[in-house]
């Protein structure tokens, strides 16, 4: 019975530590003020797609 209790305590401690690590990581990610936002990235992708779609037309017009 002691081995089972020790194993359960060990698992509980490991779970607690992993949870605290995940919480710290999330707090770090949400507190960062640098980097790109979703809107910036979406606009860059949209612009590159539009420019890429028009590029073959520009080449044909110049020929």
PyMOL commands that set and color helices and strands:
alter all, ss='L'
color gray80, all
select helices_A, chain A and resi 2-31+38-62
alter helices_A, ss='H'
color red, helices_A
deselect
rebuild
show_as cartoon
